[in-house]
Amino acid sequence: MTGREFKDLTFHQFAMIANAFASPKRLELIDILSQGGRDVDTLAHETNMNFANTSRHLQILKNAKIVTSRKEGVRVVYALANDEVVKCWRSLQNLSEKSASEIRETARLFFEERTALEPISPPELWDKLKKDDVTLIDVRPRTEYLSGHIPNAISMPLKELKEKMNELSAVKDIVAYCRGPYCVLAAEAAKILSQNGFNVVILKEDVNSWRAKGLPVEA
């Protein structure tokens, strides 16, 4: 193999992986799968795609070895291939935030419409949890909560929030979290709770970012 052939081959592989990331819907699939494995029907529902399109995007990710699949009865369950995929996805978000001011501004406007309070940081939240000063709610689907969650978090999926609000203390501050800085679930939860008289802030980090900071995760 010549030096030219070596470079052509390796850079072709790099391009395959980059191409797999080059789709808004595939990035959304990666974002959801960063919380744990999901079957195709669930992923189709979460991304507002039909089954065929979801399967097509997943196959592209699988060909690039970004995801793996396994059979569970009649269902096909997909998962991220390894932790490096999550790191790459977070790095892409960070690069995009630094390169495109539109992303920062859009996110700022979206979250400010839903809560006027500043997001809480992981160290500050962990300190408050140890002192039992706040109520932490995980507003992701319960399957994601069971895959891994922050200690003391209460599973309260967004679609069940209005029914379960009366279980929350009106005295303690509430912290809501979901899948990370571009997940809308916690922001929507904050809006609903604020409208009902609760004092609520958002944790923008997800379980993976929490763990990466050396903080504990339960499953």
C-alpha positions in Angstrom: 0.0 0.0 0.0 1.4 3.4 -1.0 1.2 6.5 1.2 -1.4 7.9 -1.1 -3.6 4.8 -0.9 -3.2 4.8 2.9 -4.4 8.4 3.2 -7.3 7.9 0.7 -8.5 4.8 2.7 -8.3 6.4 6.2 -9.8 9.7 5.2 -12.6 7.9 3.4 -13.4 6.2 6.7 -13.3 9.5 8.5 -15.7 11.0 5.9 -18.1 8.1 6.4 -18.4 8.9 10.1 -18.7 12.6 9.5 -21.4 12.0 6.9 -23.3 9.9 9.4 -23.4 12.9 11.7 -24.4 15.2 8.9 -28.2 15.0 9.4 -30.4 16.8 11.9 -32.5 13.7 12.4 -29.5 11.4 12.9 -28.1 13.8 15.4 -31.4 13.7 17.3 -31.3 9.9 17.2 -27.8 10.0 18.7 -29.0 12.4 21.3 -31.8 10.1 22.4 -29.6 7.0 22.3 -27.1 8.7 24.5 -29.6 8.1 27.3 -29.8 4.3 26.6 -30.9 1.8 24.0 -34.3 2.2 22.2 -36.4 0.2 19.7 -37.2 1.6 16.3 -40.9 2.4 17.1 -39.9 4.4 20.2 -37.2 6.3 18.2 -39.7 7.0 15.4 -42.2 8.5 17.9 -39.5 10.6 19.7 -38.2 12.1 16.5 -41.5 12.5 14.8 -40.5 10.3 11.8 -42.2 7.3 10.3 -40.8 3.8 10.8 -39.2 3.6 7.4 -37.3 6.9 7.6 -36.2 6.1 11.2 -34.9 2.7 10.1 -33.0 4.3 7.1 -31.2 6.8 9.3 -30.4 4.1 11.9 -28.9 1.9 9.1 -26.6 4.8 8.0 -25.5 5.1 11.7 -24.9 1.4 11.9 -22.9 1.2 8.7 -20.6 3.9 10.2 -20.4 1.8 13.4 -21.9 4.6 15.4 -24.7 2.4 16.7 -25.2 -1.3 17.2 -28.5 -3.3 17.1 -29.9 -6.4 18.7 -33.1 -8.4 18.5 -35.5 -8.5 21.5 -38.3 -10.7 20.4 -39.9 -9.0 17.4 -38.3 -5.6 18.2 -34.9 -4.3 17.0 -33.2 -2.3 19.7 -30.4 0.2 18.9 -27.7 1.6 21.1 -24.6 3.7 20.7 -21.5 1.7 19.9 -19.4 3.2 22.7 -18.9 6.2 25.0 -16.7 7.9 22.3 -19.9 8.6 20.3 -21.3 10.6 23.2 -18.0 12.5 23.6 -18.0 13.3 19.8 -21.6 14.5 20.0 -20.9 16.8 22.9 -17.7 18.1 21.2 -19.8 18.9 18.1 -22.3 20.8 20.2 -19.5 22.8 21.9 -17.9 23.6 18.5 -21.2 24.7 17.1 -21.9 26.9 20.0 -18.5 28.6 19.7 -18.8 29.0 15.9 -22.4 30.0 15.4 -23.8 32.8 17.6 -27.3 31.9 16.2 -27.3 28.7 18.2 -26.5 30.5 21.4 -29.1 33.2 20.8 -31.9 30.7 19.8 -31.2 28.7 22.9 -31.2 31.7 25.1 -34.5 33.0 23.8 -36.2 29.6 24.0 -35.1 28.9 27.6 -35.8 32.5 28.8 -39.4 32.2 27.6 -39.8 29.3 30.0 -37.9 30.3 33.1 -36.5 33.6 34.2 -34.1 31.9 36.6 -30.5 31.0 35.8 -29.7 27.3 35.3 -28.1 25.5 38.3 -24.6 24.0 38.0 -23.9 20.3 38.8 -21.7 21.1 41.8 -24.3 23.5 43.2 -27.1 21.0 42.7 -25.1 18.1 44.3 -24.4 20.3 47.3 -28.1 21.1 47.6 -29.1 17.5 47.1 -26.8 16.4 50.0 -28.5 19.0 52.2 -32.0 18.0 51.0 -32.6 21.6 50.0 -34.2 20.9 46.6 -36.5 18.4 44.9 -34.9 17.0 41.7 -37.2 15.7 39.0 -36.2 13.7 35.9 -38.7 14.5 33.2 -37.3 12.0 30.6 -39.4 8.9 29.7 -39.2 6.4 32.5 -37.1 3.9 30.5 -34.4 6.5 30.3 -34.6 7.2 34.1 -34.2 3.4 34.7 -31.1 3.3 32.4 -29.4 5.8 34.7 -30.3 8.9 36.8 -28.9 11.4 39.3 -29.3 10.2 42.9 -32.5 11.3 44.7 -34.1 12.2 41.4 -37.8 11.5 41.1 -39.0 10.1 37.8 -41.7 12.5 36.6 -42.0 12.2 32.8 -43.2 15.4 31.1 -46.4 13.8 29.9 -47.3 12.8 33.5 -46.3 16.1 35.1 -49.7 17.8 35.3 -51.2 14.7 37.0 -48.3 14.4 39.5 -47.7 18.0 40.4 -49.6 17.7 43.6 -46.9 15.2 44.8 -44.3 18.0 44.8 -43.5 20.1 47.8 -44.5 23.8 47.4 -41.9 24.8 50.0 -38.7 23.4 48.3 -37.2 24.7 45.1 -37.5 22.3 42.2 -34.8 21.4 39.7 -35.8 19.7 36.4 -33.4 17.9 34.1 -33.6 15.8 30.9 -31.2 15.0 28.1 -28.9 17.9 28.0 -28.7 21.6 26.9 -30.8 21.2 23.8 -33.5 18.9 25.2 -36.8 20.8 25.6 -38.4 18.5 28.2 -37.0 20.2 31.2 -37.8 23.7 29.8 -41.4 22.7 29.1 -41.6 21.2 32.7 -40.2 24.5 34.1 -42.8 26.5 32.3 -45.7 24.3 33.5 -44.5 24.3 37.1 -43.8 28.0 37.1 -47.3 28.7 35.9 -48.6 26.7 38.8 -46.7 28.6 41.5 -43.6 26.5 41.8 -40.1 27.9 42.0 -38.2 25.9 39.4 -34.7 26.0 37.8 -33.2 23.8 35.1 -30.1 21.6 35.1 -28.9 21.8 31.5 -26.4 18.9 31.9 -27.6 15.3 31.3 -26.7 12.1 33.1 -23.6 11.6 30.9 -22.2 15.1 31.6 -23.0 14.7 35.3 -21.0 11.4 35.3 -18.2 12.9 33.4 -17.7 15.5 36.2 -17.1 12.6 38.6 -20.6 12.8 40.2 -22.5 9.6 41.0 -25.3 8.1 38.9 -27.8 5.5 39.9 -29.6 2.9 37.9 
